[in-house]
Amino acid sequence: MRRPRHLHALFAAFTTAVAAAGLVVGSGAAAHAATPLPAHVFAPYFEAYSSDSPAELAQASGAKYLTMAFVQTEAKGSCTPYWNGSTAQPVDASVFGADFTTIRARGGDVIPSFGGYAADNGGTEIADSCTSVDAIAAAYQKIVTTYDVSRLDMDIEDKSLTNKAAVDRRNQAIKKLQDWAAANGRPLQISYTLPTTTSGLASSGLNVLKSAKTAGARVDVVNLMTFDYYDNAAHDMAADTQSAATGLYNQLATLYPAKTPAQLWGMIGVTEMPGIDDFGPAETFTTANAATVYNWATAKGINTLSFWALQRDNGGCPGTGGSDTCSGIAQDPWHFTHTFAPFTSGAPAADDFSLSVAPGSAVVVPGASTTATVTTAVTSGSAQALALSVTGAPAGVSATVSPGTVTAGGSAQLTVTASASAGPGTYPLTVTGSAGPLSRSATFTVTVPGPGGAGLSNGDLEKGTLGPWTCESGASVVSTPVHGGSYALKTSPTSGQTGECTQTVTLAPNTKYTLSGWVQGSYAYLGVRGGATGSAWTSSTGWTKLSVPFTTGPSGTATVYLHGWYGQGPVHADDLTVG
């Protein structure tokens, strides 16, 4: 966000008086359970480098929620966060703590924002300045615990957008912070405030989000700076807000394909600059624009509505662009705040997550093992610590998940081992993630193949029924003729069907087998397909043995089939084996 460069030089003026008061950096405030923000929140930026009181200005304007700008280091190379980069304003309850308590007592809250134009340009944005991921994460944690906030904003623009090493460090630190918050039961959201074109993020802004995804960091809100386009064009600022957000929606849909349209819109925020922005009169956000944006934002269900900055929401300087103290247009005091304030609504999203296992099944021969990946994702609210478990393993089969605890959004490995004595069969295992009373599960199916012909069930038909064979109409189990035992299979081809009977078997993957069976009748076919290929046929009036060698594929499954031929009479089969 824009802060006039000349104000950076004023920070030193705060140092003497506050340092003399003996403030202790990091003394913190007594922790309490931070309150999640509403699902839709209006939170204008507050210029923390001014002499204004956040609580007093919030009360005067009617803005219940504030985005506090900015937190940065005091110099390049530092890892210590200060308000406005001023050592006179440490991250401590003695600085803004009383204001924040008052704001909360009125039903509102604050969102500390890291970065801003001056820090991003000057190298004092903390991830630009500090090369230690752990130290950056500690700085974020210090803000969270000192002020008990439930959202941090990252205002990344100018040089910070193209500092790839810092972009990656920032997201790695955010991931560490989110893991810490989940393990400690703290609700925590992360928003990224980024410059935009009128059709969505430029590649540099999109790369910030891609880096976050690579790092496993969850981005809850992408907040567009819908001003300062610097394209020398005339703008309808309300229309451009909508087109920029629509472009962002499409970009997020590609980046997060599992999210629903409502979830994608619920990730979007927009920040206006009331009146004449830094570029000049061609980019003027009017009071009429404000009403249009409010109605659109409400209809779309976006997450955050904001503007830069609360101190500008007055008409004290007609014709002046980019001022920090007035909008530059004729307006009533707090007109933009009063227009946007009703946007705050809705209960915070409940914490929830999803769990999946890939692949979803495997064949494990006795004495071997297999692995699968357990993936979790945050579907709403904040990430939680999830306890993972697996149940349903039969005797001779063991199943474990490692690690046993992950933060929602993380993954683990499922390992399934079949002992030499494991009995053949197909078994569903249930992998469960739990966070308090909330649990989500997924099924992993393990098949243990048996030796020899155990992979084929009822191959001798001695069950006296067809199952598990699946046959076309007319097939039956008969007592004569038989090759061995008391029963055999009879198929009945017609002019319209071959009388086929099939059974799918699961065997060891990539292994050689032979399908054998005794048949009689005209054009008796015996074969395998669906994961393996092979067939043989004969025409005979007596029992004849057919053998079909085949090799299983990676899944180990194959479909055994038997049939006759169209209109050529019945075919009998008995003593079918796979070995």
C-alpha positions in Angstrom: 0.0 0.0 0.0 1.2 3.5 -0.7 2.9 5.5 2.0 4.5 8.8 0.9 8.3 8.4 1.0 8.8 11.5 3.1 7.0 10.0 6.0 9.7 7.3 6.3 12.1 10.0 7.6 9.7 10.9 10.4 10.0 7.5 12.2 13.0 8.6 14.1 11.0 11.3 15.8 9.1 8.7 17.8 12.3 7.1 19.2 13.4 9.4 22.1 10.1 9.8 24.0 9.1 6.1 23.8 12.5 4.8 24.5 12.7 7.0 27.6 9.5 5.3 28.9 11.5 2.1 29.2 9.3 -0.1 27.0 10.4 -3.8 26.8 10.4 -5.3 23.3 8.3 -8.5 23.2 6.8 -8.2 26.7 3.6 -9.4 25.2 0.0 -9.4 26.5 -1.8 -12.1 28.5 -2.9 -14.6 25.9 -6.6 -15.3 25.4 -8.5 -17.2 22.7 -8.4 -15.0 19.6 -11.7 -14.5 17.9 -11.9 -15.5 14.2 -13.0 -12.7 11.9 -16.5 -12.7 10.4 -16.9 -14.4 7.0 -17.3 -11.0 5.3 -15.4 -8.1 6.9 -14.8 -4.5 6.2 -11.4 -3.5 7.5 -9.9 -0.3 6.2 -6.2 0.4 6.6 -5.1 2.6 9.5 -1.9 4.6 9.0 -0.1 3.5 12.2 2.7 6.0 11.5 0.3 8.8 12.2 -0.3 10.2 15.7 -4.0 9.1 15.7 -5.4 6.6 18.1 -6.8 3.5 16.4 -9.6 3.2 18.9 -10.6 6.8 18.7 -10.6 6.9 14.9 -12.5 3.6 14.8 -15.2 5.0 17.1 -15.4 8.3 15.2 -15.7 6.7 11.8 -17.8 3.6 12.7 -15.2 1.2 11.4 -15.3 -1.8 13.8 -12.3 -3.6 12.2 -9.0 -2.1 11.2 -6.0 -3.3 9.1 -3.0 -1.8 10.9 -0.2 -0.6 8.5 2.6 -1.5 8.8 5.0 -3.9 10.5 8.6 -3.9 9.2 12.2 -4.1 10.3 14.2 -1.0 11.3 17.0 -1.6 8.8 18.0 -4.0 6.0 19.4 -7.2 7.5 17.4 -7.0 10.7 15.0 -9.8 11.8 13.2 -7.7 14.4 9.7 -6.4 13.7 8.6 -2.9 14.6 5.6 -0.9 13.9 6.6 1.3 10.9 10.2 0.2 11.3 10.6 2.5 14.3 12.5 1.2 17.3 10.3 3.5 19.3 7.3 1.4 18.4 8.2 -2.2 19.3 5.8 -5.1 19.0 4.7 -4.9 22.6 1.4 -4.5 24.5 2.5 -1.0 25.4 2.2 0.0 21.8 -1.4 -0.1 20.5 -2.3 -2.7 23.1 -4.8 -0.6 24.9 -6.3 0.6 21.6 -6.8 -3.0 20.4 -8.4 -4.0 23.7 -10.9 -1.1 23.4 -11.6 -2.0 19.7 -12.3 -5.6 20.7 -14.5 -4.5 23.6 -16.7 -2.8 21.0 -17.0 -6.0 19.0 -14.3 -5.4 16.5 -10.7 -6.4 15.9 -7.5 -5.6 14.1 -5.4 -7.1 11.3 -1.7 -6.3 11.5 -0.1 -5.9 8.1 3.5 -6.6 7.2 5.3 -4.7 4.4 3.8 -1.8 2.6 5.3 0.3 -0.3 8.1 1.9 1.7 9.3 -1.3 3.3 9.0 -3.2 0.0 10.9 -0.6 -1.8 13.5 0.0 0.9 14.3 -3.7 1.7 12.8 -3.6 5.3 9.9 -5.9 4.6 10.8 -8.6 7.1 11.3 -11.5 4.6 13.4 -9.2 2.3 15.4 -8.0 5.3 15.8 -11.3 7.2 17.3 -14.4 5.7 16.3 -16.8 8.4 12.9 -18.6 7.9 12.7 -19.5 11.6 13.3 -15.8 12.6 10.7 -14.6 10.2 8.2 -17.2 11.6 9.1 -16.1 15.1 8.4 -12.4 14.2 5.0 -13.4 12.9 4.3 -15.5 16.0 5.3 -12.5 18.2 2.7 -10.3 16.6 0.1 -13.1 17.0 0.8 -13.8 20.6 1.4 -10.2 21.7 -1.9 -8.9 20.3 -3.9 -12.2 20.1 -4.9 -11.6 16.5 -6.5 -14.1 14.2 -5.3 -12.8 10.8 -2.0 -11.4 9.5 -1.8 -9.4 6.2 1.2 -9.5 3.9 1.3 -6.3 1.8 3.7 -7.3 -1.0 4.5 -4.9 -3.9 7.3 -3.1 -5.7 10.7 -4.8 -5.3 9.3 -7.4 -2.9 7.3 -8.9 -5.7 10.4 -9.9 -7.6 12.7 -10.9 -4.8 12.2 -14.7 -5.3 14.3 -15.8 -2.4 12.3 -13.6 -0.1 9.0 -14.6 -1.6 9.9 -18.3 -0.9 11.2 -17.5 2.6 8.1 -15.6 3.5 5.8 -18.5 2.5 8.0 -21.1 4.3 7.8 -19.0 7.4 4.0 -18.7 7.0 3.8 -22.5 6.8 5.8 -22.8 10.0 3.5 -20.2 11.7 0.4 -22.1 10.5 1.7 -25.4 11.8 2.4 -23.7 15.2 -1.1 -22.2 15.3 -2.8 -25.5 14.4 -0.8 -27.3 17.1 -1.8 -24.7 19.7 -5.4 -24.5 18.7 -5.2 -20.9 17.5 -7.4 -19.7 14.7 -5.2 -17.9 12.2 -5.7 -16.6 8.6 -3.2 -15.2 6.2 -4.1 -12.6 3.6 -1.9 -11.4 0.8 -2.4 -7.8 -0.4 -1.1 -7.5 -4.0 -1.2 -4.9 -6.8 -3.4 -5.8 -9.7 -4.1 -5.1 -13.3 -7.7 -4.5 -14.4 -7.9 -8.2 -15.5 -6.3 -9.9 -12.5 -2.8 -10.4 -11.0 0.3 -9.8 -13.0 2.7 -12.8 -13.2 4.7 -11.4 -10.3 1.7 -11.5 -8.0 0.6 -14.9 -9.2 4.1 -16.2 -8.5 3.7 -15.2 -4.9 0.6 -17.5 -4.6 2.3 -20.3 -6.5 5.3 -20.1 -4.1 2.8 -20.4 -1.2 1.3 -23.5 -2.7 4.7 -25.0 -3.2 5.6 -24.3 0.4 2.4 -25.8 1.7 1.3 -22.4 3.1 -2.4 -21.7 3.1 -3.5 -18.4 1.7 -7.0 -17.5 3.1 -7.5 -14.2 1.3 -6.0 -12.5 -1.8 -6.6 -8.8 -1.4 -6.3 -6.8 -4.6 -5.1 -3.2 -4.6 -7.7 -1.9 -7.1 -6.1 1.4 -7.7 -2.8 2.8 -9.0 -2.9 1.0 -12.3 -0.4 3.4 -13.8 -1.5 2.6 -17.4 -2.3 6.2 -18.5 -5.9 5.2 -19.2 -9.2 6.7 -17.9 -10.9 4.4 -15.5 -14.3 3.5 -14.2 -12.9 2.4 -10.8 -15.9 0.3 -9.8 -16.0 -1.5 -13.1 -12.3 -2.1 -13.0 -12.6 -3.5 -9.4 -15.1 -6.1 -10.7 -13.0 -7.0 -13.8 -9.8 -7.3 -11.7 -11.6 -9.5 -9.1 -13.1 -11.7 -11.9 -9.6 -12.2 -13.4 -8.3 -13.1 -9.9 -11.2 -15.6 -9.5 -10.2 -17.3 -12.7 -6.6 -17.4 -11.6 -7.5 -18.9 -8.2 -9.7 -21.5 -9.9 -6.7 -22.7 -11.8 -4.5 -22.7 -8.8 -7.0 -24.3 -6.5 -9.1 -26.6 -8.7 -10.8 -28.4 -5.8 -12.4 -25.2 -4.5 -16.1 -24.4 -5.2 -17.1 -21.1 -6.8 -18.3 -19.9 -3.4 -15.0 -20.8 -1.8 -13.1 -19.0 -4.5 -15.1 -15.8 -4.2 -14.7 -16.2 -0.4 -10.9 -16.0 -0.8 -11.0 -12.6 -2.5 -10.7 -9.1 -1.0 -10.5 -5.7 -2.6 -8.9 -2.5 -1.3 -9.9 0.8 -2.9 -8.3 4.3 -2.5 -11.2 6.7 -2.0 -11.1 9.8 -4.1 -8.0 10.7 -6.2 -5.3 8.1 -5.9 -1.5 8.5 -6.4 -1.7 8.3 -10.2 -4.0 11.3 -10.5 -7.6 12.3 -11.5 -7.9 9.6 -14.2 -8.1 7.1 -11.3 -10.8 8.7 -9.0 -12.9 6.4 -6.9 -16.1 8.3 -6.3 -18.9 8.0 -3.8 -21.1 6.5 -6.5 -18.3 3.9 -7.2 -18.4 3.0 -3.5 -22.1 2.1 -3.6 -21.6 0.0 -6.7 -18.6 -1.9 -5.2 -20.5 -2.5 -2.0 -23.5 -4.0 -3.8 -21.2 -6.2 -6.0 -19.1 -7.4 -3.1 -22.2 -8.4 -1.1 -23.7 -10.2 -4.1 -20.5 -12.1 -4.8 -19.7 -13.0 -1.2 -16.1 -11.9 -1.2 -14.2 -12.0 2.0 -12.7 -8.6 2.6 -13.7 -5.0 1.7 -11.1 -2.3 2.5 -9.7 1.0 1.5 -6.5 3.0 1.9 -6.8 4.6 4.4 -9.1 5.6 7.2 -7.4 8.9 7.7 -8.3 9.8 4.0 -12.1 9.5 4.4 -12.9 13.2 4.3 -13.2 15.9 1.8 -10.7 18.3 3.3 -8.5 18.8 0.2 -10.5 19.0 -3.1 -8.4 18.4 -6.1 -5.4 16.9 -4.3 -4.4 13.4 -5.3 -2.8 10.7 -3.1 -2.9 12.5 0.1 -2.7 10.5 3.4 -5.1 12.8 5.2 -7.9 13.5 2.7 -9.6 12.0 -0.4 -9.2 15.0 -2.7 -12.9 15.0 -3.6 -16.0 16.6 -2.2 -17.5 14.2 0.3 -19.0 14.1 3.8 -16.6 12.9 6.5 -16.6 9.1 6.8 -18.8 8.7 3.7 -16.8 5.7 2.4 -16.7 4.0 5.8 -20.4 4.4 6.3 -21.0 2.9 2.8 -18.8 -0.1 3.4 -19.4 -0.8 7.1 -22.6 -2.9 6.6 -20.5 -5.4 4.6 -19.2 -6.9 7.8 -21.5 -10.0 8.4 -21.6 -13.7 8.8 -20.2 -16.1 11.4 -16.6 -17.1 10.8 -16.3 -20.3 8.8 -16.1 -23.4 11.0 -12.8 -25.3 11.0 -13.0 -28.3 8.7 -10.8 -30.4 6.5 -10.8 -33.2 4.0 -8.8 -36.5 3.8 -7.9 -38.7 0.9 -5.7 -41.7 0.1 -3.9 -42.2 -3.2 -3.8 -44.7 -4.6 -7.0 -46.0 -3.2 -6.1 -49.7 -3.5 -3.2 -52.1 -3.9 -2.3 -55.8 -4.1 0.1 -57.0 -1.4 1.5 -60.5 -1.8 2.3 -62.3 1.4 5.7 -61.2 2.7 5.6 -57.8 0.9 4.4 -54.3 1.7 3.0 -51.2 -0.1 2.6 -47.5 0.6 0.1 -44.8 -0.2 -0.1 -41.1 0.4 -2.6 -39.7 2.9 -3.4 -36.1 1.9 -5.3 -33.6 4.0 -6.6 -30.1 3.1 -8.3 -27.2 4.9 -11.9 -26.9 3.5 -12.9 -24.0 5.8 -11.7 -22.0 8.8 -8.2 -22.5 10.0 -5.8 -25.5 9.9 -6.0 -27.9 12.8 -3.7 -30.6 14.2 -5.0 -33.9 13.0 -4.5 -37.3 14.7 -4.2 -40.0 12.0 -5.1 -43.7 12.4 -5.9 -46.7 10.3 -8.3 -49.6 11.2 -9.7 -52.7 9.6 -6.5 -54.7 9.0 -7.2 -58.5 9.2 -4.9 -61.0 10.9 -1.6 -61.2 9.2 -1.8 -57.7 7.8 -0.4 -54.6 9.5 -1.2 -51.0 8.6 0.4 -47.8 10.0 0.3 -44.1 9.2 3.4 -41.9 9.7 3.6 -39.3 11.0 0.7 -39.9 13.3 -0.1 -36.2 13.6 -0.2 -33.6 10.8 -1.5 -30.1 10.4 -4.5 -30.0 8.1 -3.0 -29.3 4.7 -0.1 -31.8 5.3 0.4 -35.4 4.2 1.5 -38.7 5.7 2.4 -42.1 4.5 0.3 -45.2 4.9 2.3 -48.5 5.0 0.5 -51.8 4.6 2.4 -55.1 5.2 1.2 -58.6 4.6 3.0 -61.4 6.6 3.8 -64.8 5.1 0.7 -66.2 6.9 -1.7 -63.5 5.7 -4.9 -65.1 4.4 -6.0 -64.3 0.8 -8.8 -61.8 0.4 -9.8 -58.2 -0.2 -10.0 -56.0 2.8 -11.1 -52.4 3.2 -8.9 -50.3 5.6 -10.2 -47.1 7.0 -7.8 -44.2 7.4 -9.2 -41.5 9.7 -8.1 -38.0 10.7 -9.5 -36.5 13.9 -9.4 -33.1 15.4 -11.4 -33.1 18.6 -15.0 -34.2 17.8 -14.4 -33.7 14.1 -13.2 -36.6 11.9 -12.9 -37.4 8.3 -12.1 -40.8 6.7 -11.1 -42.5 3.5 -10.9 -46.1 2.4 -7.8 -48.0 1.2 -8.5 -51.5 -0.2 -5.8 -54.1 0.1 -6.0 -57.4 -1.7 -3.8 -60.3 -0.5 -3.7 -62.9 -3.3 -3.5 -66.6 -2.5 -1.1 -69.2 -3.9 -1.9 -71.2 -7.0 -5.6 -71.3 -7.9 -6.8 -69.5 -4.8 -7.1 -66.4 -6.9 -10.1 -68.1 -8.7 -13.1 -68.8 -6.7 -15.5 -71.7 -7.3 -13.5 -72.8 -10.3 -14.7 -76.4 -9.7 -18.3 -75.3 -9.3 -18.6 -77.5 -6.2 -20.5 -74.7 -4.5 -23.4 -75.8 -6.6 -24.1 -72.2 -7.6 -22.7 -69.8 -10.2 -21.4 -67.1 -7.8 -19.0 -65.4 -8.0 -19.1 -66.1 -11.8 -21.2 -63.5 -13.7 -22.9 -65.0 -16.7 -25.1 -64.0 -19.6 -28.7 -65.4 -19.4 -29.1 -69.2 -19.8 -26.0 -70.3 -17.9 -26.4 -72.8 -15.1 -24.6 -75.3 -12.8 -25.3 -78.9 -13.9 -24.6 -82.3 -12.4 -24.0 -84.0 -15.8 -21.7 -84.0 -17.6 -19.0 -83.2 -15.1 -15.2 -83.6 -15.3 -14.6 -83.9 -11.5 -16.7 -83.7 -8.4 -20.5 -83.2 -8.6 -21.0 -80.1 -10.7 -19.9 -78.3 -13.8 -20.7 -75.1 -15.6 -23.0 -74.9 -18.6 -23.2 -71.9 -20.9 -25.9 -71.4 -23.5 -24.9 -69.4 -26.5 -27.7 -68.1 -28.7 -27.8 -66.3 -32.1 -27.5 -63.0 -30.1 -24.9 -63.9 -27.4 -21.9 -66.1 -26.7 -23.1 -67.2 -23.3 -20.1 -65.7 -21.6 -19.3 -66.2 -17.9 -16.6 -64.0 -16.2 -14.8 -63.6 -12.9 -12.3 -61.0 -12.0 -9.3 -62.2 -10.0 -6.5 -60.3 -8.2 -3.1 -61.9 -8.3 0.5 -60.8 -7.8 1.4 -57.8 -10.1 3.7 -58.4 -13.0 3.7 -62.2 -12.5 3.4 -65.1 -14.9 0.4 -67.4 -14.4 -1.5 -70.1 -16.3 -5.3 -70.4 -16.6 -6.3 -74.0 -17.0 -9.7 -75.7 -17.4 -11.6 -78.7 -18.9 -14.2 -77.9 -21.5 -16.4 -79.7 -24.0 -18.7 -78.4 -26.8 -18.4 -76.5 -30.1 -16.2 -73.5 -30.1 -15.3 -73.4 -26.3 -13.2 -70.3 -25.5 -11.2 -69.9 -22.4 -9.2 -66.7 -21.8 -8.2 -63.6 -19.7 -8.4 -59.8 -20.4 -8.5 -56.6 -18.4 -5.0 -56.4 -17.0 -3.7 -59.5 -18.9 -4.2 -61.0 -22.3 -4.5 -64.6 -23.5 -7.0 -67.1 -24.9 -7.4 -70.6 -26.3 -10.3 -72.5 -27.9 -11.4 -76.0 -29.0 -14.3 -77.9 -30.4 -14.7 -81.4 -28.9 -17.4 -83.9 -27.9 -15.5 -85.0 -24.8 -13.6 -83.2 -22.0 -10.5 -81.4 -23.3 -8.0 -79.4 -21.3 -7.2 -75.8 -22.3 -4.2 -73.9 -20.9 -3.7 -70.1 -21.3 -0.4 -68.6 -20.1 -0.5 -64.9 -19.2 1.3 -62.2 -17.2 -0.4 -59.8 -14.9 0.1 -56.1 -15.1 0.9 -53.5 -12.4 -2.5 -54.0 -10.7 -2.4 -57.7 -10.6 -6.0 -58.0 -11.7 -7.4 -59.9 -14.6 -10.8 -61.1 -15.8 -11.2 -64.8 -16.6 -13.8 -65.6 -19.2 -15.4 -68.6 -20.7 -17.9 -68.7 -23.6 -19.1 -70.5 -26.7 -20.1 -69.1 -30.0 -23.2 -67.6 -31.5 -25.8 -70.4 -32.2 -23.2 -73.2 -31.9 -24.8 -75.0 -28.9 -23.9 -75.3 -25.2 -20.4 -75.4 -23.8 -19.5 -77.1 -20.5 -16.5 -76.2 -18.3 -15.1 -77.7 -15.0 -12.1 -77.6 -12.7 -10.9 -74.2 -13.7 -7.7 -73.0 -12.0 -5.2 -70.1 -12.1 -1.7 -71.1 -11.0 
